[in-house]
Amino acid sequence: MTFVGTLGRAEGAADAMVARALASLESARSIVHDAGCASVVPVSRRADVSCALASAVLDEVVTQLMDAVEAGRDVVRLVDGDVVILPSARTLDELAALTERGVEVELVASVPAFAAAAARAGTVFPEGSRLHVDGTLVQLGSTSATGPLAARVLPWPPRRGARSTKASVTSPSSGRDVVVEGALPIVPTEDAPLFGRSVLVTRAREQASGTARLLRARGALPIELPTIVLGPPDDSAALDAAARALSSYTHVLFTSANGVAALFDALDRVGLDARAFGASRVAAIGPGTARELRARGVRPDLMPDEHRGEALAELILKSLRDPPGR
C-alpha cells in the first residue's frame, strides 16, 4: 500500500506533486482519498479504478483499506497533508493500525509546504538555513558524501511520545544534507530487504510501473529499461482457430495476464465470448492472471501454490491423472 501526501499542492501549486506520487496514482487500482484532495483523483481515474472518500472514523477507513488490500488491489491512500513532515495524528494512527495488521506501506512524501510556498514567492533557502516548524528544526547544509543514498530511521513502532534526536538523509547527487531534529520515525527504511540496491526492470513499459512500485516499497531504486514490446501476432489465423475450438480442449492454460487478453481478443474477433470454454478446465499460473480471468467472467479451476511454469505443469499432470468426479 502507498501513502501519498499532497501538502505542497495545498500551498497554491496544484501541480506540485512529486513524480513518484503521480506514478503511484497512475498504477493504483484502488484510491482512498481525503475530501480536501479529491481534485487530484480524476487525473488517474480509469474504468478499472475504485475511488472512495476516506471515512472520518479511524476503524472504518482502516477497514476500507484492508478490504482493498485483501482483494489484491494496488492501493493508494491519498492524504490531504504530508505523510513524512509533520503528519497528522490521524495519518499516524492509520499507519500504526495497518502496520499492526502486517501491511507493507510505502511513504511518498509531498513537496514540503514551506518549499512550495517559497517557490511561488520566489524565495530560496541558502546554505546554512535553519527551518523551525512547530518545534521541529530542519537544517540545510553541504556534504562531501560520495557513497550510496544513506538514510537512518528507527524501527516502527516507536514508544508512544518517543522522538529521535536526529534523522539524516544524504544525497550525493545533489550534495545536500538535510538534518531533522525531533523527527518521528515511521518506516524502517534501512531494514528494507532491498535497501540501497538498484534493480533493472525489463518488463514491457505498460507493465513496468507496478513492478517498480513493489521494488521501491522494499527499499530498492528501480531503473525501468523495457526490453519487451507486446503486440498481436503477424498472422492471427492459428490463434483464431484455437479460439473457435476452445471447448474441445480438456485444459486451457494461461501463464500471464497478457495471454488472457490475447485469447479474449481472438474470441471477440470470431464472435465468441467466455461461454466458448465449455467444459474445459481453466488454469492460471498466479493470482494476477487469475484476476484478469475473473474480470472477464471466468473463474480458474486450477492455480499452483508456487507461481511458476513447473508447478503449473505438475498441477495439470495431476489433474489429468485424477480428473474431477472420478
Secondary structure as UniProt FT lines:
FT   STRAND          2..5
FT   HELIX           8..11
FT   TURN            14..15
FT   HELIX           19..27
FT   STRAND          30..33
FT   HELIX           35..44
FT   TURN            47..48
FT   STRAND          50..53
FT   HELIX           58..70
FT   TURN            71..72
FT   STRAND          75..79
FT   HELIX           89..100
FT   TURN            101..102
FT   STRAND          106..108
FT   HELIX           113..121
FT   TURN            127..128
FT   STRAND          130..133
FT   TURN            134..135
FT   STRAND          136..142
FT   STRAND          150..151
FT   TURN            160..161
FT   STRAND          167..171
FT   TURN            172..175
FT   STRAND          176..181
FT   HELIX           189..191
FT   TURN            193..196
FT   STRAND          198..201
FT   HELIX           205..217
FT   TURN            218..219
FT   STRAND          221..224
FT   HELIX           237..244
FT   HELIX           246..248
FT   STRAND          251..254
FT   HELIX           257..269
FT   TURN            270..271
FT   HELIX           274..277
FT   TURN            278..279
FT   STRAND          281..284
FT   HELIX           287..295
FT   TURN            296..297
FT   HELIX           309..321
FT   TURN            324..325
//
